[in-house]
Amino acid sequence: MISEAPDATGAAPAPAERPAPSGAAADTADDARMGFSAPLWRAIAVFRAASVGYAVFLMAQHLDLLARPWAAWSVLAAMAAWTAASTALYARPHRRTRALLAADLAVAFGCLAATVLVVEPGYLRMAPPLTTTWFGGAVLAAAVVAGRRLALGAALAHGVVDIAVRTALGLTISAAVPRGVVLLLLAGYCVGYLANYAAAAERRFAEAVELEARTRERERLGRSIHDSVLQVLAMVQRRGAEAGGEAAELGRLAGEQEVKLRALIGVRHGAGAAPAAAPAAAPGPTGARGRAAESTAWEAASLTADLTDLLERHSGARVTVSAPATAVALAPHAAHEIDAAVREALGNVERHCPPQTGAWLLVEDEGERVTVTVRDDGPGIAPRRLDEAAAEGRMGVAQSIRGRIADLGGTVEITTAGGQGTEIEMRVPR
């Protein structure tokens, strides 16, 4: 009789184990990938240990009904030893194989069948077989390792062996036998079903995380390329067209390569991400290569960076910077990402507005967040122009500004009107 079998399913089921390579490295990889399975195996181990204690209690209560007490205690010792061994073996992900499961079931059926050799017939009238609820641990392990079908088969086989034991002792089949089988069937089916469902959900979650990581890396590389290679190619195309002659041909080729590169980094969403690289230095009126070296040194020397100091370097004849008198401290990565977004916004003013266009850069420290606003008095942005630019693969606003600020958990609001200039407000939380 397996009256406590349903208790084993009280713990939240975890995903079934997939085949894993052997070795210590496999343990680390599998534990990181299948963290949800560890609580389930711990619950099965606790269930086995508690079941051994329950079996000892029942045997001590019916000592007078044991035909061979020494043999009965030997069976309980074997159950306790296998409980300790299986707990240690199942704790290693790469050892959760069908071979270990076969040994687990063999020990469980052996201890169950040994009941016929060590008890008097009256023992089974007063108590279940020696294994009691302990047999349920093997059924639950089968459900997790091999699925619900094998768990159901093990539960049915338990009923067959239980009937054989009682028949050998000359007993009639009581209602305890089918009741125990039904409880094992329910426990094995439920745990097997939920383990399989959780494994599928975990695989989809891992795929989604991997896809998001690839997308973020592709966008980061796209921003870096936009800030360097694409702008250089666009400049070569413009200067070549202005110069004419052989330079015009060079400009045309540069323009073709710019289009192809924009399509490569802007359309291939499913492409695998390239290995992470350090962000490329972006050309600009403030000397990007020098700032990149300074940024690296700053990050190495301090845990915070002064956003005001970074943004004041954009000040010039056409750019007015208004910032607090005190430092605006941010994490170095956040400060440099905001600086790169501002550099892209000012670059757009330089590229797309008349030469006399002025720009204003406002920095506001609001405690829990920092707001940076870039305004210009240029002609403004035509309606739907930003959407068209993104569709064409031009990612200055979509990636270099919006993408950077979004990665920092912030928001970007763009206000523009024909003939009234453009305002880009970037809000970044601390």
C-alpha positions in Angstrom: 0.0 0.0 0.0 1.4 3.4 -1.0 -0.8 5.7 1.0 1.8 8.6 1.1 2.7 8.6 -2.6 0.7 11.7 -3.4 2.7 13.7 -0.9 5.7 13.3 -3.1 4.1 15.5 -5.7 3.6 18.3 -3.3 6.9 19.9 -4.4 6.8 22.0 -7.5 7.9 19.8 -10.4 10.9 20.8 -12.4 11.9 20.2 -16.0 13.0 16.7 -17.1 16.7 16.3 -17.6 18.1 16.3 -21.1 21.1 14.1 -21.9 24.3 15.9 -20.7 28.0 15.3 -21.3 30.1 13.7 -18.6 32.6 15.4 -16.5 32.9 18.2 -13.9 32.3 20.8 -16.6 29.0 19.2 -17.5 27.8 19.6 -13.9 28.4 23.3 -14.0 26.8 23.8 -17.4 23.7 21.6 -16.6 23.2 23.3 -13.2 23.2 26.7 -14.8 20.9 25.6 -17.6 18.5 23.5 -15.5 18.3 25.2 -12.2 14.6 24.4 -11.8 15.4 20.7 -11.6 17.5 20.9 -8.4 14.6 21.6 -6.0 12.7 18.6 -7.4 15.5 16.2 -6.9 16.0 17.5 -3.4 12.3 16.9 -2.7 12.6 13.3 -4.0 15.6 12.8 -1.7 13.7 14.1 1.3 10.7 11.9 0.4 12.9 8.8 0.3 14.5 9.5 3.6 11.2 10.2 5.3 9.8 6.9 3.8 12.7 4.9 5.2 11.9 6.4 8.7 8.2 5.4 8.2 9.2 1.9 7.2 11.4 1.5 10.4 8.4 2.7 12.5 6.0 0.2 11.0 8.5 -2.7 11.4 9.2 -1.8 15.0 5.5 -1.7 15.6 5.0 -5.3 14.2 8.2 -7.0 15.3 6.2 -10.1 16.4 5.0 -10.7 12.9 8.5 -10.9 11.3 9.6 -14.4 10.3 13.2 -13.4 10.0 13.9 -10.1 11.9 17.5 -10.0 10.9 16.6 -10.3 7.2 14.0 -7.6 7.6 16.4 -5.2 9.1 18.9 -6.0 6.4 16.3 -5.0 3.8 15.7 -1.7 5.6 19.5 -1.2 5.8 19.7 -1.7 2.0 16.9 0.8 1.5 18.7 3.4 3.7 22.0 2.8 1.9 20.4 3.2 -1.5 18.6 6.3 -0.4 22.0 7.9 0.4 23.6 6.6 -2.8 20.8 7.6 -5.1 20.6 11.1 -3.5 24.3 11.6 -4.2 24.1 10.2 -7.8 21.0 12.1 -8.9 22.6 15.3 -7.5 25.0 15.1 -10.5 23.1 16.2 -13.7 25.3 14.1 -16.1 24.6 10.9 -14.0 20.8 11.1 -14.3 20.7 8.5 -17.0 18.4 5.6 -17.8 21.1 3.2 -16.5 20.9 4.8 -13.0 17.1 4.7 -13.2 17.2 1.0 -14.1 19.4 0.3 -11.0 17.0 2.4 -8.9 13.9 0.4 -10.1 15.8 -2.9 -9.6 16.6 -2.1 -6.0 13.1 -0.9 -5.3 11.5 -4.1 -6.8 14.1 -6.2 -5.0 13.2 -4.8 -1.6 9.5 -5.1 -2.4 9.9 -8.8 -3.4 12.0 -9.5 -0.3 8.9 -9.0 1.8 7.8 -12.5 1.0 11.0 -13.9 2.7 11.0 -12.0 5.9 7.4 -11.6 7.2 4.6 -13.7 8.4 1.3 -13.7 6.5 -0.3 -11.7 9.3 2.2 -8.8 8.7 0.6 -7.8 5.4 -2.9 -7.8 7.1 -1.6 -5.2 9.5 0.8 -3.2 7.4 2.0 -2.6 3.8 5.1 -4.4 2.3 8.5 -3.5 3.7 9.1 -0.7 1.2 5.8 1.1 2.1 5.9 4.6 0.5 9.6 4.3 -0.2 8.9 2.7 -3.6 7.3 5.9 -4.7 10.7 7.6 -4.9 11.7 5.3 -7.8 8.5 6.0 -9.6 9.0 9.8 -9.3 12.6 9.5 -10.5 11.3 7.5 -13.5 8.8 10.2 -14.2 11.5 12.9 -14.3 14.2 11.0 -16.1 12.2 9.0 -18.6 8.7 10.5 -18.7 5.3 9.5 -17.5 5.0 6.4 -19.6 7.8 4.6 -17.8 6.5 5.9 -14.5 3.0 4.4 -15.2 4.7 1.1 -16.2 6.6 1.1 -12.9 3.4 1.8 -10.9 1.6 -1.1 -12.6 4.6 -3.4 -12.1 4.5 -2.6 -8.4 0.9 -3.8 -8.3 1.9 -7.1 -10.0 4.8 -7.7 -7.6 2.6 -6.8 -4.6 -0.1 -9.3 -5.7 2.6 -12.0 -6.2 3.9 -11.4 -2.7 0.5 -11.7 -1.1 -0.4 -14.7 -3.2 2.9 -16.4 -2.2 2.0 -15.8 1.5 -1.5 -17.3 0.9 -3.3 -14.0 1.4 -6.3 -12.6 -0.4 -6.0 -9.4 -2.4 -7.4 -6.6 -0.4 -8.4 -3.1 -1.4 -5.0 -1.8 -0.3 -3.4 -3.2 -3.4 -5.4 -1.3 -6.1 -5.5 1.8 -3.9 -1.7 1.9 -3.8 -1.3 1.3 -7.5 -3.8 4.1 -8.3 -1.9 6.6 -6.1 1.4 5.7 -7.7 -0.2 6.1 -11.2 -1.5 9.5 -10.3 1.8 10.6 -8.8 3.9 9.3 -11.7 1.6 10.7 -14.4 1.3 14.2 -12.8 5.0 14.6 -12.1 6.0 13.2 -15.5 3.6 15.5 -17.3 4.6 18.6 -15.4 8.3 17.8 -15.7 8.0 17.5 -19.5 5.9 20.7 -19.7 8.4 22.6 -17.6 11.3 21.3 -19.7 9.7 22.6 -22.9 8.9 26.0 -21.2 12.5 26.2 -20.0 13.9 25.5 -23.4 11.7 28.2 -25.0 12.8 30.6 -22.2 16.4 29.9 -22.9 15.9 30.4 -26.6 14.2 33.7 -26.0 17.0 34.9 -23.7 19.6 33.9 -26.3 17.7 35.7 -29.0 17.4 38.8 -26.9 21.1 38.7 -26.2 21.9 38.3 -29.9 19.5 41.2 -30.8 21.1 43.5 -28.2 24.6 42.6 -29.4 23.6 43.2 -33.0 22.1 46.6 -32.0 25.2 47.5 -30.0 27.4 46.7 -32.9 25.1 48.5 -35.3 25.3 51.7 -33.2 29.1 51.4 -33.1 29.3 50.9 -36.9 26.9 53.7 -37.4 29.0 56.0 -35.3 32.1 55.2 -37.3 32.1 53.2 -40.5 28.7 54.4 -41.9 29.4 58.0 -41.3 32.8 57.8 -42.9 31.3 56.1 -46.0 28.6 58.8 -46.2 31.2 61.5 -45.9 33.3 60.0 -48.7 30.2 59.7 -50.9 29.3 63.4 -50.3 32.9 64.7 -50.8 33.4 62.5 -53.8 30.3 63.8 -55.5 31.4 67.4 -54.7 34.9 66.8 -56.1 33.8 65.0 -59.3 36.1 63.0 -61.6 37.7 59.9 -60.2 36.7 61.0 -56.7 33.0 60.8 -57.8 33.5 57.1 -58.7 35.1 56.5 -55.3 32.1 58.3 -53.7 29.7 56.1 -55.7 31.4 52.9 -54.5 31.4 54.2 -50.9 27.7 54.9 -51.2 27.0 51.4 -52.4 29.0 49.9 -49.6 27.1 52.1 -47.1 23.7 50.8 -48.4 24.9 47.1 -48.2 26.3 47.6 -44.7 23.1 49.3 -43.5 21.1 46.4 -44.8 23.4 43.9 -43.2 23.2 45.3 -39.7 19.6 46.6 -39.9 17.7 43.7 -41.6 19.3 40.4 -40.6 17.4 40.0 -37.3 18.1 36.3 -37.2 21.8 36.5 -37.8 24.1 35.3 -35.0 25.8 38.0 -33.1 29.4 38.6 -33.8 31.9 38.3 -30.9 31.7 41.3 -28.6 34.0 44.1 -29.5 34.9 47.4 -27.9 32.7 50.2 -29.2 34.4 51.9 -32.1 35.4 55.6 -31.8 33.0 57.9 -33.5 34.1 60.8 -35.6 32.8 64.2 -34.5 33.6 67.8 -33.9 34.9 67.1 -30.4 37.6 64.5 -31.1 36.2 61.1 -30.4 39.4 59.0 -30.3 40.9 61.2 -27.6 37.6 61.0 -25.6 37.5 57.2 -26.0 41.0 56.8 -24.5 40.0 59.2 -21.7 36.8 57.3 -21.1 38.6 54.0 -20.8 41.0 55.5 -18.3 38.1 57.1 -16.4 36.2 53.9 -16.0 39.3 52.1 -14.8 40.0 54.7 -12.2 36.5 55.4 -10.8 33.1 53.8 -10.3 31.3 57.0 -11.4 31.7 59.5 -14.2 30.8 63.2 -14.4 28.3 63.6 -17.1 28.7 67.4 -17.0 32.4 67.1 -17.8 31.7 64.8 -20.8 29.0 67.0 -22.3 30.7 70.3 -21.8 33.3 69.2 -24.4 30.6 69.6 -27.0 30.5 73.3 -26.4 31.5 75.4 -29.4 30.6 78.3 -31.6 27.3 76.7 -32.6 26.6 74.6 -29.5 25.7 76.1 -26.2 25.9 73.8 -23.1 23.9 74.6 -20.0 24.7 72.2 -17.0 24.6 72.3 -13.2 27.7 73.8 -11.5 28.2 70.6 -9.6 29.1 67.2 -11.0 26.3 65.0 -12.3 27.6 61.6 -11.2 26.6 58.5 -13.2 27.9 55.0 -13.8 30.7 55.3 -16.4 28.9 53.1 -18.9 25.7 55.2 -18.6 27.5 58.5 -18.8 29.4 57.5 -22.0 26.3 56.1 -23.6 24.4 59.4 -23.0 27.4 61.2 -24.4 27.4 59.1 -27.5 23.6 59.7 -28.0 24.2 63.4 -27.6 27.1 63.3 -30.1 24.8 61.6 -32.6 22.0 64.2 -32.0 24.5 67.1 -32.6 25.9 65.2 -35.6 22.5 65.1 -37.1 22.3 68.9 -36.7 25.6 69.3 -38.4 24.7 67.0 -41.3 21.1 67.9 -42.0 20.7 71.6 -41.0 22.0 74.8 -42.6 25.5 75.9 -41.5 24.2 78.8 -39.4 22.0 76.5 -37.3 22.6 76.8 -33.5 22.2 74.0 -30.9 21.6 74.1 -27.2 22.4 71.3 -24.8 20.7 71.3 -21.4 21.6 69.0 -18.5 19.2 68.6 -15.6 20.0 66.6 -12.4 16.6 65.6 -10.9 17.9 63.3 -8.2 16.4 59.9 -9.2 17.0 60.6 -12.9 19.0 62.8 -15.3 17.4 64.6 -18.2 19.5 65.8 -21.2 17.9 67.9 -23.9 19.3 68.8 -27.3 17.5 71.6 -29.1 18.2 73.3 -32.5 16.7 76.1 -34.5 16.9 74.3 -37.8 14.2 73.5 -40.3 12.8 70.6 -38.2 12.0 67.0 -39.2 9.4 66.3 -41.8 6.4 64.1 -40.7 7.1 60.3 -40.9 10.8 61.1 -41.9 12.1 59.1 -38.9 10.1 56.0 -39.8 11.3 56.3 -43.4 14.9 56.6 -42.3 14.6 53.5 -40.1 13.1 51.6 -43.0 16.0 52.6 -45.2 18.4 51.3 -42.6 19.5 54.8 -41.3 19.8 54.1 -37.6 21.0 57.5 -36.2 17.9 58.1 -34.2 16.5 54.6 -33.9 19.7 53.0 -32.7 22.3 55.5 -31.7 19.9 57.6 -29.7 16.7 55.6 -28.8 18.6 52.3 -28.6 21.3 53.6 -26.3 18.9 55.3 -23.9 16.5 52.4 -23.9 19.4 50.1 -22.9 19.9 52.3 -19.9 16.2 52.0 -19.0 15.4 55.5 -20.1 13.1 57.2 -22.6 13.5 59.5 -25.6 10.9 62.1 -26.6 11.4 64.0 -29.9 9.4 67.2 -30.6 9.7 68.8 -34.0 7.7 71.1 -36.3 8.4 72.5 -39.7 10.6 75.6 -39.5 10.7 75.5 -35.7 13.6 73.2 -35.0 13.9 69.9 -33.2 14.0 69.0 -29.5 15.3 65.6 -28.3 14.7 65.0 -24.6 16.5 62.0 -23.1 15.5 60.8 -19.6 17.7 58.3 -17.9 17.0 56.9 -14.4 19.8 56.6 -11.9 
